[in-house]
Amino acid sequence: MRRCIGCMESKPKQDLIRIAFYEGELSVDPGGKAKGRGVYLCRSRECAALAKKKNALQRNFKQNFSGETIERIFEELLNAEQ
């Protein structure tokens, strides 16, 4: 079980998408195998919007990401959702 950083619900790993942070790079990891620290997010627009609103990526990775980086990651998440 993993916890979504948007809605904070615990769900099975296969129901979530992983976002990885490794060597200064933030990336969407749909396979869940990338190196680095990871956080999980539900496959819904609502959870993505909540995570973005709460600055969940910055808080969980203890990093300040540019607005462009955050937009790119959330765009990739929405594309991976489909």
C-alpha positions, 0 to 999 in steps of 0.5 A: 500500500502507498499513500497518494500525496493529493488525497492522502488515501492509501491504495495499492501501488498498481493504482497509483503513478510514481513521481521520482526525484533523482540527481536533481531531476523530477520525472513521472515513473509509470513503471515504478522502477526509476532510481531515486526518491519517489512519491505516489499520486492517484490517476485522477485529475482531482488528486493532481490538482490537490497535490499541485495546490498543496505544493506536495511535490516541493514539500515531499522532496524538500526542494524548490522546483520552478513553475515550468518543472511543476507544470511539465510534471503535471502535464505528463501525469494527465497524459499518463492518466489516459 
